[in-house]
């Protein structure tokens, strides 16, 4: 199940990608200026290379001074053509970063929502695997597949009406995976002692069937390198989302009971609409107010040039500040602790102390100024 920390991590990754896009767009805009003032090799007229070089430098310097201003302002240059090219480059830069911001946000939300589809897909894998076994004769020296073919827990899962409906509604399929499945069968499952022992049993019951199904997912599917390698090829975010998917699948399988036909499926989150709003706000506000947050950070890190702070630390600080400001129901300490935990995994060993120290100082300052106001159960309103 998705939790708020996971959403913070995914937002951080998208904001980091946005910052990389900004840098790339900046250099592309500069390249556009440079190309404009290159000699025209197809022209029959003589090119004044010295003048063009001077114009290119003047335009480049003017762009570097003015590109951050999204709204048009009066530019002054020695020639009108320089002003025009700087305006074009500035417009190009801002158009591109807007497109990138929108694209990355869409991908961020799509990635989160695709987790549920992946969950449905993974649970239905058992059915696809059984279909393969029903058409496969065991190799010499291997046990019969009958116990798996007759596994009552797997049949119980596949008979769930909601699961079947959602699987079909989302156009999910394991078709055309026979080659992969055959590799898994003999290179993975038939080398697992628990599975082999189960297949050699004379008879099974619902509990033993459920136990082997849990073992398949818990100890093989989410751990085996051969299967993980395949999953990474089909899902760009497999490594990142695997723990969430594992939790959702195992929670579902543990909940199945022999005498309950339609067991409850796992949810993406306790309240996806609320979590989605939290998710979008983190992303939107951090991008919108990033420069303002950078100024706050710079003011509290006088011994540090803002450019010397690692990109990841700077983004985590920005996100934490926006969360403290925009979510009155989340205690300041909770926010600080969450971003410290994220930094432990995604930044440098010393980042947690740095982030903790900077956020403590900024939080006190913004609370004293009334910018951060906390209210709600267990919180005290700022005066």
N, C-alpha and C positions, 0 to 999 in steps of 0.2 A: 504494500500500500504506500502510495506517495505521502510523504510527510513534509512539513514546512522546511526542514533542513535540505531535503532533496530539491525542493523548489528553489531555495536560495542558491544551491550549487548550480542548477541548470541556468538560472538567471545570470549568475556570475560568469558562466562559460559563454553565454550569448553576448553579454556586455563586453567581455574580453574580445570576442570576435568582432564586435562593432568597433572597438578601439583600433583593432588591426586594420579594419576597413577604412577608418578615418585616415590612418597613416598612409595607406595605399592610395587613397583618393587624393590626398595632399600631393603626393609625388606625381601622380598622373596629371593633375592640374598644372604642376610645374613643367612637366614634359610637354604639355600642350602649348605653353607659352614659349618654351625653347624651340619647338618645332615651327611655330609661327614665324619666328625671327631667324630661321635658317635660310641660307641663300637658296633661291629657286633655280635648281640646276636645269630646268627646262626653259627658262626665260632666255630670250635672245639679247636682252638688255644687260649691261654690266651691273653686277651686284656690289654694293658697298658693304663689304664684310665687316669693316670696322664699325660702321654705323649700326648694322644689324646686331652685332655683338653688344654694343652699348645699349641699344634698345632692349635687347633680351635681358641684360643685367638690371636695367632700371625697372622693367616690368616684373621681373622675378622678385626684386627687393620690395616693390610696392605690394605685390601679392602676399608676400610673407608678413608684411605689416598689417594687411587689411583683411585677409581671408576669413578670419574667425567671425567677422561681422556679417550676420545673415542678411540684415536689412541694408538696402543700398545706401551708400553714403558718398559724398563728393570726394572724388579722387583727383589728385593733382599730379601731373606728369609733364614732361617737356613736350610731348606730342600726344594728340588725341588718339592715335592708333594704339598707343601704349595703354591708355585708360580703357579703351574698348576691349583689348585683349585680357586685361586684368579682370574686368567685369565678367567676361565670358568664362574665364578660368574659375572665378569665385562662384558663379552660378552653377557651373559644372560640379564643383566640389560639393556644394550644399544639396544639389539635386541627387547626387550619388549617395551621400550619407543618409538622406531621407529614405531613399529606396532600400539601402542596406539595412537601416533600422527596421523598416517594415518587414522586409524579407526575414531577417533574423528573428523577429518576434513571432512571425507566422510559424517558422520552423521550430522555435522553442515550444510553442503551444502544441504544435502537431506532434512533436516528439513525446511530450508528456501524455497526450491523449492516445497515442499509438501504443503506450504501455498496456492499456486495457485490451486492445486487440491482440497484442502479443501474448497476453495471459490466456485469452480464449484459445488462441492458436496452439499454445503449448499444451494445454490440457487435452485438446483434441488429438494431439500427436499419438496418444495411446491407441486410439481407434485406428489411425492410419497404420501404425505398427502391427496391430492385430490383423489388419487386412493383408499385410505383406506375409505374415506368418501363415495365414490360412492358405496361401498359394505357394508356400515354400516347404520342400521336403528336407528334413534335417540331414546334414551330412553324416557320413558313417562315423560312428563313435560318439555322436552327440545325442542328448536325450530328446524325447518327443516334446513338441511345443504345446501339447494338449492343455497343460495346466494354465498356461498363459492364454490360450485360445478360449478357455472356459472360465477365465478369471471373472468372478462375480462383481468385484469392486470396479473393474474397468467397464463392465456392462452397465453397472449402476451409474457411472459417470456419463457414459454415452447416451443413456436414456433420459438424462435431465432435459426437460423441454425448453427451459430458458437458455441453457447452454447451446443446444442444437439450433434454436431460433437465432441467437446472436451470432453464432458461427456462420450460418447461412447469410444472415442479413449483412454482415461485414465482408462477404465474398472471400472468406478465408479458406485456404486449401493446403493440403500436404501432397497434392498430386505431383507426379513426376519426380519423386524423391526416392524411388526404389533402389537406385544404385547406392545412395548414401545409407539407406536403411540396411542394406545387405552388409555393407562394411561395418556398421555399428553392431549388427547382429553377431557376427563372428569375431570381430576385433575388440568388441567392448562387452556385450552382454554375456556371450558364451565363455568369457574369461573371468566372469564375476562369480565367486563361489556361492554367494547367497542366492543368485538367480539359478545357478545350476542345481543346487540342493533343492530348491523349490520345484524345479522341473522334474526331478527324480522322485518326488513325493507321490505315494500311491493315491492319496486323496487330499483335498484342501477344503477349507471353509472360508466364510466371508472375512474373518479376521486375518487369516494367513494370506488371503488374496489382497486385502487392503494393505497389509504389512509389506508385501513385495512391491506393490504399486508405489507406496511411499518411498521404499528403498530405491526404486528405479529413478525417481525424480530427485530425491534428497542426496543420494550417494553416487549416482552415475550421471544423470542428465545435466545437472548443474556443476559437475566437477570434472568430468572426463575431458581430456585435452582434444581428442578427436572430434567430439560433439561440439565443444566450445569453439574450435577452429571453424567448423561449419557455420555456427551461429554468428560468429564475428563477420563472416563473409556476407551473410544475408541481413544482418542488422548492424548498422553503423554504431549504435549505442548499446550493443549487447553487454560489453564489459561494465559499462556504467549502470545499466538497468537490471543486470542479472540478479542482484541481491533483492531488489523490489519484486521482480517476477518470481523468484524462488519463494519468497515469503507468501505471496498471493496464492501461488499454486499449492504449496504445502498446507496453508491454512484451509483451503478449499477441500483438499483430499482428506485432511484430518477430520473434517466436519461430516463426512459422509457416514451414514448409518444404514444398516441392512434394511430396516423396516421403515425408512423415510425416503420416499421416492425423489421428490424435488428438493434437494438440499440447497442451501443458500450459497450463491456465488460471491466471491470477494468483490469489494468495491475499489475503485481507483483511489478514492480518498473518502473521509467521513462526510465531507461537504465540498464537492468539486467546484461548484459555482463560487463559493466563498474563497476557496483556495486559489482558484483561477484569477479572481480579482486581486488577491494578494500577490500572486505571481506577476500579473501584468503591471501592477502598480510599482513593484520593485524595479522592473525593467524600464518602464516609461519614465518614472521620476528620476532614476539614476542617470539616464541618458539626458533628460531635459535639464536637470540641475547640476550636472557633473562639474561644470566650471565653478559654480558657487560652492560646491562641496570641496573642490580642490583648494579654493581660497581659505576655507575654514581649516583644512588640514595643514596648509602652508603656514597659517597663523599660529598653529600649535606645534609646529616642528621647525622652529627657527634655525636649528642646527642642521637641518636637512633641506636641500634643494628639492622641491616637489618632483623634479625630473629624475632625482636619484632614488626615489622610492620605487620599489618594483611595481610593475603594472598590476600584478595580482593583489598586492597589499593596498595599492591606491584604490582599486575597484572595490575591494572588500570594505575599506573605510567609507567610500562613497555610499555603498549600499546600506551599511549600518547607520550612517547619518540619516539617510532618507527614511529608513524604517523607524528610527527613533522619532522623527518629525511627523511622519504620515500615519502611524498606527498607534493611536493613543491607548489602545487596549493591551499592547504588548509592553511589559515592564522593560525599562532601559537595561537592566542587568541581564535579562533574558536575551535581548538583542545582542549585547556585547559578547555574552558567552557563546551564542550561536556562531558568530563570525570568527571568534577565536577557534572554535572547533573546526570550522571550514578551513581556516588558515593552516591548521596542523596537517591537513591532508594535501592541500593545494599550493602551499607557499613554503617559505624557508623555515628552518628550525627556530630562528629567532623572531619570526613574524608574530607569534602569539603575544609575546611581551610588548612588542612595538604597537600592535593593534590595540591591545588592552589599555596601554598607557595613553595613547592618542585619543581613543574613544572616551575614556574616563574624563579627561580634561574637557573635551568638546561637549560631552553630555551635561556636565555641570554648568558650563558657560551658557549653553542654549536653554537649559532649564531656568537659570537665573534671568535670562532675557525674555522668558515666556514663549520661546520658539517651540520648545518641547513641552507639551502638556499631556500628562497622563491621567486618565480617569477610568473608572470601572471598578469591578470587584477586586479588592486587594490592592488597589492603587490609590494614590493620593493626588488630588488635583493640584497643579501649580497655582500659586497665588499670584 
